Structure formats: structure tokens, C-alpha cells
């Protein structure tokens, strides 16, 4: 996480990425217990993995998604799949345009 570039597509997620030589995306997830229960954290991880699995064009990048602690209680529990997918579309388009 010290290397690479980072940006914040939404107030609740930080993206850190760096080009790799593997020929495919490597995903990493960071979500502390402050985010919610294991059920909530695993749901976020599954949704993110599903999104990047569906993408047609592959970029060769190491990608770490850091879910930030939200001031709003139960924010991630109430987060809709469509909201996360919209943010991930923005992330993917920005990374694809750079590599």
C-alpha cells in the first residue's frame, strides 16, 4: 500500500493500485471490524469479486480496496449492491484508462 497510486472515489472507500506484470487483476480488501460484522464484510468482498470477475477487459494491476469507517451507524449494512457497483464502475474506468 505504500507504493502505487491512490484515490477516493467515494467518501467511504479508498482505492490503492499499482501496475503488475501478471496479466490479470489481483484484488485485496481491507475492512476492519468497525465496518460491521463478518457477514457484512464478506458481503462487500463477494460483491467486489463478482464485479471484477464480470469485467470483459482485463488490466494488469494490483488493486486494494480499503473500506473506511463511516460515521453513520450501519452504513455498510444498508449499502445497496447498485451503489457499490456504481463506485466500482468509476474505479474500473479510471484504472483502465491509465493502463
Secondary structure, DSSP 8 states (H G I E B T S, - for coil): --SSEEEEEETTEEEEEEE-SSSS-EEEEEE-TTT--HHHHHHHHHHHHHHHHH-SS---EEEEEEE---SSTTHHHH--HHHHHHHHHHHHHHHHHH-
